[in-house]
Amino acid sequence: MQDTVLIVAAPTATAEAVEYLVVDAGFAVRRAADGRQAAEALAACPCAAAVLDAASPDCGLRLLEILRPTGAARVPVAVLVSRADPVEREKARALGADAVFVKPFAGSDLVAALRRMAGYGPAAMDAQMAAADTGRSAQMNGQGGSAPHHG
């Protein structure tokens, strides 16, 4: 069974790119466009980690502020913040974000943080990366595969 990453963000190009990165890294994805949907998703399905976009209305830091004190929703959280707002970065850290990424960010850094937050040690990460590489190779050779389709 795949670990699930919850992406909490308004529908944007950034959210689509994050979803692609997460799926390509071998995680299942749940999407939430606002705080209510995020709370429902967390109650319905255990998540290995969450990604919050601080720029999305009712999704970012306010949601983190609500989630952290409840303990029950202690899922590791990566927060995406704007490069233009250093206060946002510090607030995310103060509210208990496990990782903070300034947009634009390196996708490989986000994936590495999500793997770490999901509890993958080096051996598990190597196995997961090899499985993802095998799927990509099969797809490139016309043998199917499980790459995401966005159409």
C-alpha positions as CSV (number, residue, x, y, z in Angstrom):
1,M,0.0,0.0,0.0
2,Q,1.3,3.5,-0.9
3,D,1.7,6.2,1.6
4,T,-0.5,9.1,1.0
5,V,0.4,12.8,0.8
6,L,-2.3,15.4,1.3
7,I,-1.9,18.5,-0.9
8,V,-3.8,21.4,0.5
9,A,-3.9,24.2,-2.0
10,A,-6.2,26.1,-4.3
11,P,-6.1,24.7,-7.9
12,T,-3.0,26.4,-9.3
13,A,0.0,25.5,-11.5
14,T,2.0,25.1,-8.3
15,A,-0.5,22.6,-6.9
16,E,-0.5,20.6,-10.1
17,A,3.3,20.6,-10.2
18,V,3.5,19.4,-6.6
19,E,0.9,16.7,-7.3
20,Y,3.0,15.5,-10.3
21,L,6.2,15.4,-8.2
22,V,4.5,13.5,-5.3
23,V,2.9,10.9,-7.6
24,D,6.1,10.5,-9.6
25,A,7.9,9.8,-6.3
26,G,5.6,6.9,-5.6
27,F,3.1,8.4,-3.2
28,A,-0.7,8.4,-3.5
29,V,-2.2,11.9,-3.4
30,R,-5.3,13.3,-1.8
31,R,-6.2,16.9,-2.7
32,A,-8.0,19.5,-0.6
33,A,-8.8,23.0,-1.8
34,D,-9.5,24.5,1.6
35,G,-9.3,23.9,5.3
36,R,-12.6,22.1,5.6
37,Q,-11.7,19.6,2.9
38,A,-8.3,19.1,4.5
39,A,-9.8,18.3,7.9
40,E,-12.2,15.8,6.3
41,A,-9.4,14.2,4.3
42,L,-7.2,13.8,7.5
43,A,-10.1,12.3,9.4
44,A,-11.0,9.9,6.6
45,C,-7.5,8.7,5.7
46,P,-4.2,8.6,7.5
47,C,-1.6,10.6,5.6
48,A,2.1,10.2,5.7
49,A,2.6,13.9,5.2
50,A,0.9,17.0,4.0
51,V,1.9,19.9,1.8
52,L,0.3,23.3,2.5
53,D,0.5,26.3,0.2
54,A,0.6,29.4,2.4
55,A,-0.6,31.5,-0.5
56,S,-3.9,29.7,-0.9
57,P,-6.9,31.2,0.9
58,D,-8.0,29.2,3.9
59,C,-5.3,26.6,3.2
60,G,-1.9,27.6,4.5
61,L,-0.7,29.0,7.7
62,R,-4.2,29.5,9.3
63,L,-4.8,25.8,8.7
64,L,-1.5,24.9,10.2
65,E,-2.4,27.1,13.2
66,I,-5.6,25.1,13.7
67,L,-4.1,21.6,13.0
68,R,-1.0,21.7,15.2
69,P,-2.7,22.2,18.7
70,T,-5.1,19.3,18.1
71,G,-2.5,16.6,18.3
72,A,-4.8,14.1,16.5
73,A,-3.8,15.7,13.3
74,R,-0.1,15.4,13.9
75,V,0.8,14.7,10.4
76,P,4.2,16.0,9.2
77,V,3.7,19.2,7.2
78,A,5.7,20.9,4.5
79,V,4.7,24.5,3.9
80,L,5.2,26.4,0.6
81,V,5.8,30.1,1.1
82,S,6.4,33.1,-1.1
83,R,9.9,34.3,-1.6
84,A,8.7,37.8,-1.1
85,D,7.5,37.3,2.5
86,P,10.2,36.3,5.1
87,V,7.6,36.8,7.9
88,E,5.6,33.9,6.4
89,R,8.6,31.6,6.6
90,E,9.2,32.4,10.2
91,K,5.5,32.1,11.1
92,A,5.4,28.6,9.4
93,R,8.4,27.5,11.5
94,A,6.9,28.9,14.7
95,L,3.6,27.1,14.0
96,G,5.4,23.8,13.8
97,A,6.0,23.2,10.1
98,D,8.3,20.2,9.6
99,A,9.8,21.8,6.4
100,V,9.4,25.2,4.7
101,F,10.0,25.7,1.0
102,V,10.4,29.1,-0.6
103,K,8.8,29.3,-4.1
104,P,10.3,28.6,-6.5
105,F,11.8,25.5,-4.9
106,A,13.6,22.4,-6.2
107,G,11.1,19.5,-6.6
108,S,13.8,17.0,-5.6
109,D,14.1,18.8,-2.2
110,L,10.4,18.6,-1.6
111,V,10.3,14.9,-2.5
112,A,13.3,14.2,-0.2
113,A,11.6,16.0,2.7
114,L,8.3,14.1,2.1
115,R,10.2,10.8,2.1
116,R,11.9,11.7,5.3
117,M,8.6,12.8,6.9
118,A,7.0,9.6,5.8
119,G,9.7,7.7,7.6
120,Y,11.7,6.3,4.8
121,G,15.2,5.4,5.7
122,P,17.9,5.3,3.1
123,A,17.2,1.6,2.2
124,A,13.5,2.1,1.8
125,M,14.1,5.3,-0.2
126,D,16.5,3.4,-2.5
127,A,13.9,0.7,-3.1
128,Q,11.1,3.2,-3.7
129,M,13.3,5.1,-6.2
130,A,14.2,1.9,-8.0
131,A,10.5,1.0,-8.4
132,A,9.7,4.4,-9.7
133,D,12.6,4.2,-12.2
134,T,11.4,0.8,-13.4
135,G,8.0,2.2,-14.0
136,R,9.4,5.2,-16.0
137,S,11.6,2.9,-18.0
138,A,8.7,0.6,-18.9
139,Q,6.7,3.5,-20.0
140,M,9.4,5.0,-22.1
141,N,9.8,1.6,-23.8
142,G,6.1,1.4,-24.6
143,Q,5.4,-1.2,-21.9
144,G,2.8,0.7,-19.9
145,G,3.7,2.1,-16.5
146,S,2.1,4.2,-13.9
147,A,3.0,7.8,-14.7
148,P,0.3,10.3,-13.9
149,H,-1.9,11.6,-16.8
150,H,-3.0,15.2,-16.6
151,G,-5.3,15.9,-19.4
